[in-house]
Structures are given as structure tokens and as C-alpha cells.
Amino acid sequence: MAFCGISVPSNFHHPRFLIFQNLIPPSPTTSYKPRLPFSSSTSHTSYSFSPTYSCSLKSSETIPIALRRRTISLSILGFLFSKFLFSSDALASEELELDRYTDSKEGFTLLVPSSWIKVDKAGATVLFEDASQKANNIGVVVSPTRISSLGEFGTPQFVADKLIQAERRKESTKEAEVISVSERSGHAALQVYEFEYKVDSTRGGLKRVFSAAFVSSKRLYILNISHSDGSENPLDMEKRMILEQVLHSFNAISST
């Protein structure tokens, strides 16, 4: 497939990388309150002893029992709440852990979730998969190009429009929508385009995709982050923040 004069290996069939297909014609030369139990209707006329003694009995027996019950209830709630916080903090700590992956030979670096597994995929420079759900993945493709920067091809919005058009042309696509488009500076002031969009398809269901691209040393670098976003497994805010960290970490380094 071709992206602004770049040849991406044709044997790499990962669906998210195919979004860059048909952006331009191929180059001819590159193949996420308990209540106290006080009685409100106490009547002193029904007792044979004095009202004063009756009130004393209520004060010396009922109040301590009620207080003990409330204390026990609050203690249990406090214990359960602390256990919940501990479990949530531990889980969040695990999910937020990111490791840096650097490919010195190809000249790029990015953060990846430490629990995700690196797998081999024909045509991909590197691919990481969520061990619990393989449809969630992070991949990078590096290909030669004739241009020196993405600006020579077009603006971020222009590229996003082409990207969505290519996605909508797929027979399996039911809906595709761009969420955000941005540009940032990377290593040595290179242009980095970033995109977020969602795709609903008959094959993979509803997915959220984060992409980044830049050109360095006459090579095109494409990052695609794909995560399920359906009703059964929605992308929550915490996972979204993790994926955004990965997206923003994608950068070039001095190749060796």
C-alpha cells in the first residue's frame, strides 16, 4: 500500500494499518446515616414505677447499645471502603505502568503497556498485543519515502480526511468518524501528525483508533493504536489516558 509515495509491505494485512492505503497513487519506483433506635412514644402512665426511673433506664441501656451498633456498622463500612481503595489503587498502578521501547536500528521510540506482548507480524516493524484481548494492539510500520516531511504531502486535516475516506470505502465498515486532529513537534523539530477516530465494522465491532505519523531521514513512521470501544468493553477514561501517553511518546531518535 502507498502513503504519499511510500511503499508499505503488501503482505502486512493488519486492518488498522490498511487505513493509509490509497492516500495517493503508488509510486512507480517503490513497490479508557444510621438512625438511633430511640422510642418516640414512651408513656410513663403505664408503668408502676416513677417516670424519672424510666428515663434513667432508657439513658443507661438503650443509648450505649445503639452507639455500639453504629460503631460496629461504621467500622465495617470503613474496612470495606479501605479494601476497595486498596484494590483500585493496585489495579490502577498495574494498568498505568508503561515501559519504553526503542528501536535504535529503525530510529524510533515509544511507550508501551508493560503487560502487552510483543508478537511477530509480517510487514510490521513491531507489534504489541493486549494479552487478555488480542484485538487491542499497538503497531509501528517504517517505510521509505520520497518526501522530507509530512507538510509536503498536506495539512493534518487533509491527511485525516483522506484517512477516513479510505476507511469508509471498506465493505466491512459501517461507520467511521474523526474525533480529533493535531500536530506537534518531535525530535529535531520534525512534524508529527496525530489522529483519533472511531470505526464500527462488521468484523471488529466498534473500535477507537489513535494514529501518529512523521517523516525522518526519508522514511515514513506510522503508529496505530487500536482498542475495542463497544458496549461490552468500552474504553474508559483511565485506559484512554494510557493510550494517549503512548500516542504522544512516539518519536524519532538518531538512528545508528
Backbone as numpy.savetxt, mean C-alpha at the origin, in Angstrom:
# Nx Ny Nz CAx CAy CAz Cx Cy Cz
7.64 -5.00 -26.37 6.80 -3.81 -26.37 7.67 -2.57 -26.37
7.10 -1.41 -26.76 7.93 -0.23 -26.94 7.41 0.92 -26.13
8.33 1.71 -25.57 7.99 2.91 -24.80 8.96 3.99 -25.21
8.46 4.94 -25.96 9.25 6.07 -26.47 10.57 5.59 -27.05
10.51 4.60 -27.95 11.72 4.16 -28.62 12.50 3.15 -27.83
11.85 2.51 -26.84 12.54 1.55 -26.00 11.98 0.19 -26.27
12.80 -0.79 -26.30 12.32 -2.15 -26.47 12.30 -2.84 -25.14
11.11 -3.26 -24.67 10.97 -4.06 -23.46 10.84 -5.50 -23.90
11.54 -6.43 -23.29 11.54 -7.82 -23.75 10.14 -8.34 -23.97
9.93 -8.91 -25.15 8.58 -9.35 -25.52 8.14 -10.59 -24.77
9.08 -11.31 -24.15 8.70 -12.54 -23.44 8.31 -12.28 -22.01
8.27 -11.01 -21.60 7.83 -10.69 -20.24 6.37 -10.34 -20.30
5.51 -11.19 -19.75 4.06 -11.04 -19.91 3.35 -10.61 -18.65
4.05 -10.03 -17.69 3.36 -9.56 -16.49 2.40 -8.45 -16.87
1.10 -8.56 -16.50 0.08 -7.62 -17.00 0.34 -6.17 -16.68
0.95 -5.86 -15.54 1.14 -4.46 -15.20 2.24 -3.81 -16.03
3.22 -4.59 -16.50 4.25 -3.99 -17.33 3.75 -3.77 -18.75
2.71 -4.48 -19.13 2.18 -4.33 -20.47 1.47 -2.99 -20.67
1.28 -2.22 -19.58 0.62 -0.92 -19.71 1.44 0.05 -20.55
2.71 -0.21 -20.70 3.56 0.69 -21.47 3.61 0.32 -22.95
2.91 -0.76 -23.28 2.89 -1.17 -24.67 2.08 -0.17 -25.49
2.50 0.06 -26.72 1.80 0.93 -27.68 1.83 2.40 -27.30
2.75 2.82 -26.43 2.83 4.26 -26.15 3.33 5.00 -27.38
4.27 4.39 -28.11 4.68 4.92 -29.40 5.00 3.74 -30.29
5.11 3.95 -31.57 5.44 2.82 -32.45 6.80 2.26 -32.09
7.03 0.97 -32.29 8.32 0.36 -31.98 9.43 0.95 -32.82
10.60 1.00 -32.25 11.77 1.51 -32.96 12.24 0.47 -33.96
12.59 0.87 -35.16 13.05 -0.10 -36.15 14.38 -0.72 -35.78
15.12 -0.05 -34.89 16.45 -0.56 -34.56 16.47 -1.29 -33.23
15.35 -1.32 -32.46 15.32 -2.04 -31.18 14.15 -3.00 -31.17
14.53 -4.14 -30.98 13.50 -5.12 -31.19 12.52 -5.15 -29.82
-2.79 -1.16 -0.74 -3.46 0.20 2.17 -3.91 1.04 4.75
-20.11 3.23 30.20 -20.15 3.78 31.65 -21.03 2.94 32.61
-20.33 2.15 33.33 -21.15 1.33 34.23 -21.91 2.16 35.24
-23.14 1.72 35.61 -23.94 2.41 36.63 -23.84 1.65 37.93
-23.77 2.42 39.09 -23.73 1.80 40.42 -25.11 1.27 40.76
-25.22 0.07 41.38 -26.54 -0.54 41.63 -27.22 0.00 42.87
-27.44 1.33 42.95 -28.19 1.92 44.05 -29.68 1.80 43.76
-30.47 1.50 44.83 -31.92 1.45 44.64 -32.49 2.85 44.80
-33.33 3.26 43.86 -33.90 4.61 43.91 -35.26 4.63 44.60
-35.77 3.45 45.10 -37.12 3.39 45.69 -37.10 2.78 47.09
-36.03 3.04 47.90 -35.93 2.50 49.25 -36.98 3.14 50.16
-37.78 2.32 50.86 -38.83 2.83 51.75 -38.53 2.40 53.17
-38.45 3.37 54.13 -38.12 3.06 55.51 -39.34 2.58 56.29
-40.57 2.81 55.83 -41.79 2.44 56.57 -42.00 0.94 56.59
-41.39 0.18 55.70 -41.62 -1.25 55.64 -40.67 -2.03 56.55
-39.77 -1.35 57.22 -38.82 -2.03 58.09 -39.15 -1.75 59.56
-38.77 -2.70 60.46 -39.02 -2.55 61.89 -37.90 -1.80 62.59
-36.81 -1.60 61.87 -35.73 -0.84 62.50 -35.73 0.57 61.93
-34.87 1.41 62.56 -34.90 2.85 62.25 -34.37 3.11 60.86
-34.84 4.19 60.25 -34.34 4.56 58.92 -32.85 4.83 58.92
-32.34 5.38 60.06 -30.90 5.70 60.11 -30.08 4.44 59.94
-30.50 3.35 60.59 -29.77 2.09 60.48 -29.86 1.53 59.07
-31.03 1.71 58.46 -31.19 1.22 57.10 -30.24 1.93 56.16
-30.09 3.22 56.27 -29.17 3.96 55.40 -27.74 3.55 55.67
-27.41 3.31 56.92 -26.06 2.88 57.26 -25.74 1.55 56.62
-26.75 0.63 56.58 -26.54 -0.67 55.96 -26.27 -0.52 54.46
-27.02 0.36 53.81 -26.80 0.58 52.38 -25.41 1.12 52.12
-24.97 2.06 52.94 -23.68 2.70 52.71 -22.53 1.76 52.98
-22.66 0.86 53.97 -21.53 0.03 54.35 -21.42 -1.24 53.51
-22.50 -1.64 52.82 -22.43 -2.88 52.09 -22.56 -2.70 50.58
-23.56 -1.93 50.14 -23.81 -1.85 48.71 -22.72 -1.11 47.95
-22.25 0.01 48.48 -21.26 0.82 47.76 -19.96 0.07 47.53
-19.36 -0.55 48.57 -18.12 -1.28 48.31 -18.29 -2.37 47.27
-19.41 -3.11 47.29 -19.63 -4.16 46.31 -19.69 -3.58 44.90
-20.42 -2.46 44.75 -20.52 -1.82 43.43 -19.18 -1.33 42.96
-18.40 -0.74 43.86 -17.09 -0.23 43.49 -16.16 -1.37 43.10
-16.26 -2.48 43.83 -15.40 -3.61 43.48 -15.75 -4.14 42.10
-17.07 -4.21 41.83 -17.48 -4.68 40.50 -16.99 -3.76 39.40
-17.11 -2.47 39.64 -16.66 -1.52 38.61 -15.15 -1.59 38.43
-14.43 -1.75 39.56 -12.98 -1.84 39.47 -12.55 -3.06 38.68
-13.22 -4.18 38.93 -12.90 -5.40 38.20 -13.19 -5.23 36.72
-14.36 -4.62 36.41 -14.72 -4.42 35.00 -13.72 -3.53 34.29
-13.32 -2.44 34.94 -12.34 -1.53 34.34 -10.99 -2.21 34.18
-10.63 -3.06 35.12 -9.36 -3.77 35.02 -9.35 -4.70 33.81
-10.47 -5.40 33.63 -10.57 -6.31 32.48 -10.51 -5.54 31.18
-11.26 -4.42 31.11 -11.23 -3.61 29.89 -9.84 -3.06 29.63
-9.17 -2.64 30.70 -7.82 -2.11 30.53 -6.87 -3.16 30.01
-7.00 -4.38 30.52 -6.13 -5.47 30.08 -6.36 -5.79 28.61
-7.66 -5.91 28.23 -7.97 -6.22 26.84 -7.51 -5.12 25.90
-7.68 -3.86 26.32 -7.28 -2.74 25.48 -5.77 -2.72 25.27
-5.02 -3.00 26.36 -3.56 -3.01 26.25 -3.09 -4.14 25.35
-3.78 -5.30 25.41 -3.41 -6.41 24.53 -3.68 -6.06 23.08
-4.80 -5.35 22.85 -5.13 -4.95 21.48 -4.09 -4.00 20.92
-3.68 -3.02 21.75 -2.68 -2.06 21.30 -1.35 -2.75 21.02
-0.97 -3.68 21.88 0.29 -4.38 21.69 0.28 -5.17 20.39
-0.83 -5.87 20.15 -0.92 -6.66 18.93 -0.90 -5.78 17.70
-1.64 -4.65 17.76 -1.69 -3.75 16.61 -0.33 -3.12 16.34
0.37 -2.71 17.40 1.69 -2.11 17.22 2.67 -3.10 16.65
2.59 -4.34 17.12 3.50 -5.36 16.62 3.24 -5.63 15.15
1.96 -5.70 14.76 1.62 -5.94 13.38 2.04 -4.78 12.49
1.79 -3.57 12.97 2.17 -2.39 12.18 3.67 -2.34 11.99
4.42 -2.68 13.04 5.87 -2.65 12.96 6.36 -3.63 11.91
5.71 -4.82 11.87 6.10 -5.82 10.90 5.78 -5.37 9.49
4.59 -4.80 9.27 4.18 -4.41 7.95 4.98 -3.21 7.43
5.41 -2.33 8.31 6.11 -1.13 7.89 7.59 -1.35 7.65
8.08 -2.54 7.93 9.51 -2.79 7.77 9.86 -2.89 6.29
10.76 -2.05 5.87 11.20 -2.03 4.47 12.71 -2.21 4.41
13.15 -2.94 3.41 14.57 -3.13 3.16 14.94 -2.46 1.85
16.17 -1.99 1.77 16.62 -1.36 0.52 17.24 -2.40 -0.39
16.78 -2.37 -1.62 17.34 -3.24 -2.65 18.07 -2.36 -3.66
19.30 -2.72 -3.95 20.11 -1.95 -4.89 20.72 -2.88 -5.93
20.55 -2.52 -7.17 21.18 -3.25 -8.27 22.28 -2.36 -8.84
23.49 -2.61 -8.40 24.62 -1.76 -8.82 24.92 -1.93 -10.29
24.70 -3.10 -10.82 25.00 -3.34 -12.23 24.05 -2.57 -13.14
22.75 -2.63 -12.83 21.76 -1.93 -13.67 21.60 -0.47 -13.29
22.07 -0.10 -12.08 22.08 1.31 -11.70 20.79 1.85 -11.12
20.09 1.09 -10.26 18.89 1.61 -9.63 18.76 1.07 -8.21
17.92 1.73 -7.41 17.69 1.32 -6.03 16.24 1.63 -5.65
15.71 0.88 -4.67 14.36 1.10 -4.17 14.17 0.36 -2.86
13.11 0.70 -2.13 12.74 -0.01 -0.92 11.71 -1.08 -1.26
11.79 -2.21 -0.55 10.81 -3.28 -0.74 10.41 -3.83 0.63
9.17 -4.30 0.81 8.77 -4.92 2.07 9.66 -6.13 2.36
10.16 -6.22 3.58 11.09 -7.27 3.94 10.50 -8.67 3.83
9.17 -8.78 3.95 8.52 -10.09 3.90 8.22 -10.55 2.47
8.38 -9.67 1.49 8.10 -10.04 0.11 9.28 -10.84 -0.45
8.99 -11.73 -1.37 9.98 -12.67 -1.87 10.42 -12.28 -3.28
11.70 -12.35 -3.51 12.24 -12.09 -4.84 12.08 -13.34 -5.68
11.50 -13.18 -6.86 11.26 -14.32 -7.74 11.83 -14.02 -9.12
12.07 -15.07 -9.87 12.57 -14.92 -11.23 11.39 -14.84 -12.19
11.49 -13.92 -13.13 10.44 -13.75 -14.13 11.10 -13.33 -15.43
10.84 -14.08 -16.47 11.45 -13.78 -17.76 11.12 -12.37 -18.20
12.13 -11.60 -18.54 11.94 -10.24 -19.02 11.99 -9.17 -17.96
11.82 -9.55 -16.69 11.86 -8.57 -15.60 13.28 -8.47 -15.07
13.73 -7.27 -14.83 15.04 -7.10 -14.21 15.01 -7.61 -12.78
13.95 -7.30 -12.06 13.73 -7.85 -10.71 12.24 -7.82 -10.41
11.77 -8.82 -9.65 10.36 -8.91 -9.30 10.23 -9.45 -7.88
9.42 -8.75 -7.06 9.14 -9.17 -5.68 7.65 -9.44 -5.56
7.30 -10.53 -4.85 5.90 -10.90 -4.65 5.56 -10.99 -3.18
4.31 -10.62 -2.85 3.78 -10.79 -1.51 3.58 -12.29 -1.30
4.24 -12.86 -0.28 4.16 -14.31 -0.06 2.74 -14.78 0.21
1.91 -13.93 0.82 0.54 -14.33 1.16 -0.43 -14.12 0.00
-0.05 -13.29 -0.97 -0.91 -13.03 -2.13 -0.03 -12.62 -3.30
0.25 -13.57 -4.15 1.22 -13.35 -5.22 0.79 -12.30 -6.24
-0.51 -12.01 -6.28 -0.97 -10.98 -7.22 -0.45 -9.60 -6.84
-0.05 -9.43 -5.57 0.57 -8.18 -5.13 2.06 -8.27 -5.41
2.57 -7.36 -6.19 3.98 -7.48 -6.58 4.61 -6.12 -6.88
5.92 -6.13 -6.89 6.73 -4.96 -7.22 7.76 -5.41 -8.25
7.78 -4.75 -9.39 8.69 -5.16 -10.45 9.38 -3.99 -11.11
10.57 -4.26 -11.61 11.35 -3.25 -12.33 11.82 -3.84 -13.66
11.70 -3.04 -14.70 12.24 -3.41 -16.02 13.17 -2.30 -16.47
14.35 -2.68 -16.93 15.33 -1.72 -17.45 15.57 -2.07 -18.92
15.43 -1.07 -19.81 15.58 -1.29 -21.24 16.32 -0.13 -21.88
17.01 -0.37 -22.97 17.72 0.72 -23.68 16.74 1.67 -24.37
17.15 2.91 -24.55 16.30 3.91 -25.20 17.17 4.89 -25.97
16.55 5.61 -26.88 17.28 6.60 -27.67 17.20 8.00 -27.09
16.36 8.21 -26.08 16.20 9.54 -25.50 17.01 9.69 -24.23
17.21 10.93 -23.82 18.04 11.21 -22.63 17.21 11.51 -21.40
15.92 11.87 -21.58 15.04 12.15 -20.45 13.61 11.92 -20.88
12.72 11.75 -19.91 11.31 11.55 -20.22 10.68 12.81 -20.81
11.26 13.96 -20.48 10.74 15.21 -21.01 10.78 15.26 -22.52
11.69 14.53 -23.13 11.77 14.49 -24.58 10.58 13.77 -25.19
9.96 12.92 -24.41 8.80 12.18 -24.90 7.50 12.93 -24.67
7.37 13.56 -23.49 6.15 14.30 -23.18 6.03 14.60 -21.71
4.98 15.33 -21.35 4.74 15.69 -19.95 4.21 14.48 -19.18
4.23 14.54 -17.85 3.67 13.43 -17.07 2.21 13.15 -17.41
1.40 14.19 -17.62 -0.01 14.00 -17.96 -0.15 13.33 -19.32
0.69 13.71 -20.25 0.64 13.10 -21.58 0.92 11.61 -21.49
1.96 11.25 -20.73 2.31 9.84 -20.57 1.18 9.09 -19.86
0.57 9.72 -18.84 -0.52 9.08 -18.11 -1.71 8.81 -19.03
-2.02 9.75 -19.91 -3.12 9.56 -20.85 -2.85 8.38 -21.78
-1.63 8.30 -22.28 -1.26 7.19 -23.14 -1.33 5.87 -22.39
-0.89 5.90 -21.16 -0.88 4.70 -20.33 -2.29 4.16 -20.12
-3.23 5.04 -19.77 -4.61 4.63 -19.53 -5.28 4.18 -20.83
-4.96 4.82 -21.93 -5.52 4.41 -23.22 -5.09 2.98 -23.55
-3.83 2.68 -23.30 -3.34 1.33 -23.55 -4.03 0.32 -22.65
-4.30 0.70 -21.41 -4.95 -0.20 -20.47 -6.40 -0.46 -20.89
-7.09 0.57 -21.33 -8.49 0.43 -21.72 -8.67 -0.39 -23.00
-7.63 -0.47 -23.79 -7.73 -1.25 -25.03 -7.71 -2.75 -24.79
-7.31 -3.17 -23.61 -7.28 -4.60 -23.32 -8.69 -5.15 -23.21
-8.92 -6.33 -23.75 -10.24 -6.95 -23.71 -10.68 -7.26 -22.28
-9.73 -7.56 -21.40 -10.06 -7.93 -20.03 -10.39 -6.72 -19.14
-10.06 -5.52 -19.59 -10.28 -4.32 -18.78 -11.74 -3.87 -18.80
-12.33 -3.75 -17.61 -13.68 -3.24 -17.48 -13.69 -1.73 -17.21
-12.71 -1.27 -16.43 -12.62 0.15 -16.10 -11.18 0.48 -15.75
-10.73 1.66 -16.13 -9.39 2.13 -15.80 -9.46 3.64 -15.56
-8.87 4.09 -14.47 -8.97 5.50 -14.10 -7.68 5.99 -13.47
-7.19 7.12 -13.93 -5.99 7.74 -13.34 -6.38 8.43 -12.04
-5.60 8.19 -10.99 -5.85 8.80 -9.69 -4.97 10.04 -9.49
-3.70 9.91 -9.82 -2.79 11.06 -9.64 -1.61 10.95 -10.59
-1.06 12.10 -10.90 0.12 12.21 -11.77 1.06 13.23 -11.15
2.36 12.92 -11.09 3.30 13.86 -10.48 4.68 13.69 -11.08
5.54 14.63 -10.77 6.93 14.59 -11.22 7.83 15.00 -10.06
8.95 14.36 -9.92 9.92 14.69 -8.88 11.32 14.60 -9.46
12.27 15.10 -8.71 13.67 15.03 -9.13 14.36 13.85 -8.44
15.12 13.12 -9.20 15.85 11.98 -8.67 17.34 12.24 -8.62
18.10 11.19 -8.67 19.55 11.27 -8.63 20.07 12.15 -9.77
20.96 13.05 -9.43 21.56 13.95 -10.42 20.49 14.75 -11.17
19.42 15.13 -10.47 18.36 15.99 -11.01 17.62 15.38 -12.19
17.63 14.05 -12.32 16.89 13.43 -13.42 15.39 13.51 -13.18
14.62 13.52 -14.27 13.16 13.58 -14.19 12.58 12.21 -13.85
11.73 12.19 -12.83 11.04 10.96 -12.46 9.54 11.23 -12.53
8.84 10.48 -13.36 7.39 10.59 -13.45 6.75 9.52 -12.56
5.69 9.91 -11.83 4.99 8.97 -10.96 3.50 8.99 -11.29
2.90 7.81 -11.29 1.48 7.67 -11.62 0.80 6.74 -10.61
-0.46 7.03 -10.35 -1.31 6.13 -9.57 -2.63 5.99 -10.32
-3.05 4.77 -10.52 -4.32 4.54 -11.19 -4.92 3.23 -10.71
-6.19 3.01 -11.02 -6.85 1.77 -10.65 -7.42 1.12 -11.90
-7.40 -0.20 -11.86 -7.88 -0.99 -12.99 -8.79 -2.09 -12.48
-9.94 -2.23 -13.10 -10.85 -3.33 -12.80 -10.91 -4.21 -14.04
-10.54 -5.46 -13.88 -10.48 -6.36 -15.03 -11.13 -7.70 -14.71
-11.44 -8.43 -15.75 -12.05 -9.75 -15.58 -11.01 -10.76 -15.11
-9.77 -10.46 -15.24 -8.70 -11.39 -14.87 -8.24 -11.21 -13.42
-7.88 -10.01 -13.05 -7.32 -9.79 -11.72 -8.22 -9.05 -10.75
-9.44 -8.70 -11.17 -10.32 -7.92 -10.31 -9.84 -6.48 -10.19
-10.27 -5.81 -9.12 -9.90 -4.41 -8.92 -8.50 -4.32 -8.31
-7.64 -3.56 -8.96 -6.26 -3.38 -8.50 -5.89 -1.92 -8.46
-4.99 -1.59 -7.53 -4.40 -0.26 -7.48 -2.96 -0.38 -7.97
-2.58 0.50 -8.86 -1.25 0.43 -9.46 -0.51 1.74 -9.24
0.74 1.63 -8.79 1.63 2.76 -8.66 2.80 2.53 -9.61
3.11 3.53 -10.41 4.19 3.38 -11.38 5.13 4.57 -11.32
6.37 4.32 -11.64 7.36 5.39 -11.75 8.28 5.06 -12.92
8.78 6.10 -13.55 9.67 5.90 -14.69 10.67 7.03 -14.77
11.88 6.71 -15.21 12.89 7.73 -15.49 13.87 7.19 -16.51
14.61 8.08 -17.10 15.64 7.71 -18.08 16.98 8.15 -17.54
17.94 7.25 -17.58 19.30 7.55 -17.12 20.29 6.77 -17.97
21.29 7.49 -18.47 22.33 6.86 -19.30 21.75 6.09 -20.48
20.78 6.70 -21.12 20.14 6.12 -22.29 19.47 4.76 -22.00
18.96 4.64 -20.77 18.19 3.46 -20.39 16.90 3.90 -19.68
15.82 3.23 -20.04 14.53 3.53 -19.42 14.31 2.59 -18.23
13.96 3.18 -17.08 13.70 2.41 -15.86 12.21 2.54 -15.53
11.53 1.40 -15.43 10.11 1.39 -15.14 9.85 0.57 -13.87
9.16 1.19 -12.91 8.74 0.51 -11.68 7.23 0.38 -11.70
6.73 -0.83 -11.44 5.29 -1.05 -11.32 4.99 -1.75 -10.01
4.08 -1.17 -9.23 3.64 -1.74 -7.95 2.16 -2.04 -8.10
1.80 -3.30 -7.98 0.41 -3.71 -8.16 -0.11 -4.33 -6.87
-1.30 -3.88 -6.43 -1.88 -4.41 -5.19 -3.39 -4.52 -5.35
-3.96 -5.63 -4.89 -5.40 -5.82 -4.97 -6.12 -4.75 -4.16
-7.28 -4.31 -4.64 -8.03 -3.24 -3.98 -9.52 -3.53 -4.05
-9.88 -4.83 -4.03 -11.28 -5.20 -4.09 -11.96 -5.14 -2.74
-13.26 -5.43 -2.70 -14.03 -5.36 -1.46 -13.58 -6.40 -0.45
-13.08 -7.54 -0.91 -12.63 -8.59 -0.01 -11.25 -8.30 0.57
-10.45 -7.57 -0.15 -9.10 -7.26 0.31 -8.74 -5.83 -0.10
-9.39 -4.83 0.51 -9.15 -3.44 0.10 -7.77 -2.94 0.54
-7.28 -1.98 -0.19 -6.00 -1.37 0.14 -6.23 -0.34 1.24
-5.84 -0.67 2.49 -6.06 0.26 3.59 -4.99 1.35 3.59
-5.18 2.34 4.46 -4.29 3.50 4.48 -2.86 3.12 4.84
-2.71 2.18 5.75 -1.36 1.78 6.17 -0.59 1.13 5.03
-1.23 0.23 4.32 -0.57 -0.41 3.18 -0.28 0.59 2.08
-1.21 1.51 1.91 -1.01 2.54 0.89 0.24 3.37 1.18
0.43 3.73 2.45 1.61 4.51 2.83 2.89 3.73 2.56
2.85 2.43 2.78 4.02 1.59 2.50 4.35 1.61 1.01
3.33 1.41 0.20 3.55 1.37 -1.25 4.02 2.73 -1.78
3.54 3.81 -1.18 4.00 5.13 -1.59 5.47 5.33 -1.23
5.89 4.79 -0.09 7.31 4.86 0.27 8.16 4.13 -0.76
7.69 2.97 -1.19 8.40 2.22 -2.23 8.47 3.04 -3.51
7.33 3.62 -3.90 7.28 4.42 -5.13 8.28 5.56 -5.10
8.30 6.32 -4.01 9.17 7.49 -3.92 10.64 7.12 -3.74
10.92 5.87 -3.36 12.31 5.46 -3.15 13.01 5.05 -4.44
12.24 4.85 -5.48 12.81 4.38 -6.76 13.70 5.46 -7.35
14.96 5.12 -7.59 15.91 6.14 -8.02 17.07 5.49 -8.75
17.81 6.33 -9.44 19.01 5.87 -10.12 20.22 6.02 -9.22
21.22 5.21 -9.47 22.51 5.35 -8.80 23.59 5.32 -9.87
24.78 5.62 -9.48 25.89 5.54 -10.42 26.19 4.08 -10.71
26.00 3.68 -11.95 26.23 2.27 -12.30 27.71 1.94 -12.28
28.00 0.66 -12.02 29.39 0.21 -11.99 29.66 -0.80 -13.08
